[in-house]
């Protein structure tokens, strides 16, 4: 069984490894269509035959210890093993699975795996604009917070805590039909209108 506590040296080594992986993730080296994955895999102590540099970084992140703060995450999927560890099994199962045979969950992951970042070279990057205009409102980025039902099962403040996070980063928040906080509470915490995913019923 693995020890729960880490020595200072182990903690420092993990921090340094994550800093190195963050550096690699931002490196132009990974902008190539196919990185020479075997040298990178050997460098990181991974199995060879990885498809690309991002795959190597993802595997390295999964192989590392669980993150202890959001700023350690190399990608959003690093939150999944933490959620698996800290949530009751029934709550994690509800959050991580889909309907029927999880076909939509798998289809989503396969779909996102086909999306790639196209690197543009020799362009002016001094003034970047990631904003998007949607239904008459301008948002600084195309990032929005998806509806998740019954958030108080995962955090005591539920959707209200998420609204404060959305306000801090100025992101759009979408409430679930079966939210555990009222639209009024969430709107007050967000400081602006939110959207709601509405499932019409005969009630």
HUTAUR-V718934 format. One record per residue. N is the residue number from 0. PHI is phi in whole degrees, -180 to 180 (999 if undefined). BURIAL is I if it has 16 or more other ideal C-beta (glycine too) atoms within 10 Angstrom, else O. Layout:
n=N phi=PHI burial=BURIAL
n=N phi=PHI burial=BURIAL
This chain:
n=0 phi=999 burial=O
n=1 phi=-77 burial=O
n=2 phi=-65 burial=O
n=3 phi=-77 burial=O
n=4 phi=-95 burial=O
n=5 phi=-109 burial=O
n=6 phi=-75 burial=O
n=7 phi=-60 burial=O
n=8 phi=-64 burial=O
n=9 phi=-65 burial=O
n=10 phi=-64 burial=O
n=11 phi=-65 burial=O
n=12 phi=-63 burial=O
n=13 phi=-65 burial=I
n=14 phi=-62 burial=O
n=15 phi=-64 burial=O
n=16 phi=-64 burial=I
n=17 phi=-66 burial=I
n=18 phi=-61 burial=O
n=19 phi=-64 burial=O
n=20 phi=-66 burial=I
n=21 phi=-63 burial=O
n=22 phi=-61 burial=O
n=23 phi=-63 burial=I
n=24 phi=-63 burial=I
n=25 phi=-91 burial=O
n=26 phi=-75 burial=O
n=27 phi=-64 burial=O
n=28 phi=-56 burial=O
n=29 phi=-85 burial=I
n=30 phi=-78 burial=O
n=31 phi=-67 burial=O
n=32 phi=-55 burial=O
n=33 phi=-137 burial=O
n=34 phi=-77 burial=I
n=35 phi=-70 burial=O
n=36 phi=-71 burial=I
n=37 phi=-64 burial=O
n=38 phi=-60 burial=O
n=39 phi=-65 burial=I
n=40 phi=-61 burial=I
n=41 phi=-65 burial=O
n=42 phi=-60 burial=O
n=43 phi=-89 burial=I
n=44 phi=74 burial=O
n=45 phi=-106 burial=I
n=46 phi=-72 burial=O
n=47 phi=-82 burial=O
n=48 phi=92 burial=O
n=49 phi=-71 burial=I
n=50 phi=-69 burial=O
n=51 phi=-159 burial=I
n=52 phi=-64 burial=I
n=53 phi=-64 burial=I
n=54 phi=-61 burial=I
n=55 phi=-64 burial=I
n=56 phi=-67 burial=I
n=57 phi=-63 burial=I
n=58 phi=-66 burial=O
n=59 phi=-62 burial=I
n=60 phi=-64 burial=I
n=61 phi=-68 burial=O
n=62 phi=-75 burial=O
n=63 phi=-74 burial=O
n=64 phi=-63 burial=O
n=65 phi=-62 burial=O
n=66 phi=-68 burial=I
n=67 phi=-115 burial=O
n=68 phi=-152 burial=O
n=69 phi=-58 burial=O
n=70 phi=-71 burial=O
n=71 phi=-86 burial=I
n=72 phi=-70 burial=O
n=73 phi=-90 burial=I
n=74 phi=-153 burial=O
n=75 phi=-66 burial=O
n=76 phi=-71 burial=O
n=77 phi=-71 burial=I
n=78 phi=-78 burial=O
n=79 phi=-62 burial=O
n=80 phi=-65 burial=O
n=81 phi=-68 burial=O
n=82 phi=-61 burial=O
n=83 phi=-60 burial=O
n=84 phi=-76 burial=O
n=85 phi=-94 burial=O
n=86 phi=-91 burial=I
n=87 phi=-59 burial=O
n=88 phi=-53 burial=O
n=89 phi=-66 burial=O
n=90 phi=-69 burial=O
n=91 phi=-65 burial=I
n=92 phi=-60 burial=O
n=93 phi=-64 burial=O
n=94 phi=-73 burial=I
n=95 phi=-95 burial=O
n=96 phi=-109 burial=O
n=97 phi=-117 burial=O
n=98 phi=-81 burial=O
n=99 phi=53 burial=O
n=100 phi=-101 burial=O
n=101 phi=64 burial=O
n=102 phi=-61 burial=O
n=103 phi=-70 burial=O
n=104 phi=-61 burial=O
n=105 phi=-65 burial=O
n=106 phi=-63 burial=O
n=107 phi=-62 burial=O
n=108 phi=-65 burial=O
n=109 phi=-65 burial=O
n=110 phi=-65 burial=O
n=111 phi=-67 burial=O
n=112 phi=-65 burial=O
n=113 phi=-85 burial=O
n=114 phi=-82 burial=O
n=115 phi=-128 burial=O
n=116 phi=-91 burial=O
n=117 phi=-92 burial=O
n=118 phi=-77 burial=O
n=119 phi=-113 burial=O
n=120 phi=-107 burial=O
n=121 phi=57 burial=O
n=122 phi=-121 burial=O
n=123 phi=-74 burial=O
n=124 phi=-113 burial=O
n=125 phi=-70 burial=O
n=126 phi=-125 burial=O
n=127 phi=-92 burial=O
n=128 phi=-131 burial=O
n=129 phi=-103 burial=O
n=130 phi=-70 burial=O
n=131 phi=-142 burial=O
n=132 phi=-105 burial=O
n=133 phi=-137 burial=O
n=134 phi=50 burial=O
n=135 phi=86 burial=O
n=136 phi=-115 burial=O
n=137 phi=-103 burial=O
n=138 phi=-116 burial=O
n=139 phi=-67 burial=O
n=140 phi=-142 burial=O
n=141 phi=-82 burial=O
n=142 phi=-82 burial=O
n=143 phi=-139 burial=O
n=144 phi=-96 burial=I
n=145 phi=-69 burial=O
n=146 phi=-70 burial=I
n=147 phi=-131 burial=I
n=148 phi=-80 burial=O
n=149 phi=50 burial=I
n=150 phi=-64 burial=I
n=151 phi=-69 burial=O
n=152 phi=-71 burial=O
n=153 phi=-111 burial=I
n=154 phi=-156 burial=O
n=155 phi=-56 burial=O
n=156 phi=-96 burial=O
n=157 phi=52 burial=I
n=158 phi=-63 burial=I
n=159 phi=-67 burial=I
n=160 phi=-64 burial=I
n=161 phi=-64 burial=I
n=162 phi=-63 burial=I
n=163 phi=-65 burial=O
n=164 phi=-65 burial=O
n=165 phi=-63 burial=I
n=166 phi=-66 burial=O
n=167 phi=-62 burial=O
n=168 phi=-106 burial=O
n=169 phi=56 burial=O
n=170 phi=-109 burial=I
n=171 phi=-71 burial=I
n=172 phi=-117 burial=I
n=173 phi=-118 burial=O
n=174 phi=-88 burial=I
n=175 phi=-79 burial=I
n=176 phi=-57 burial=O
n=177 phi=-107 burial=O
n=178 phi=-68 burial=I
n=179 phi=-96 burial=I
n=180 phi=-127 burial=I
n=181 phi=-77 burial=O
n=182 phi=-59 burial=O
n=183 phi=-64 burial=O
n=184 phi=-63 burial=I
n=185 phi=-68 burial=I
n=186 phi=-62 burial=O
n=187 phi=-65 burial=O
n=188 phi=-70 burial=I
n=189 phi=-76 burial=I
n=190 phi=76 burial=O
n=191 phi=-165 burial=O
n=192 phi=-62 burial=O
n=193 phi=-116 burial=I
n=194 phi=-93 burial=O
n=195 phi=-134 burial=O
n=196 phi=-78 burial=O
n=197 phi=-113 burial=O
n=198 phi=-97 burial=O
n=199 phi=-68 burial=O
n=200 phi=-125 burial=O
n=201 phi=-91 burial=O
n=202 phi=-93 burial=O
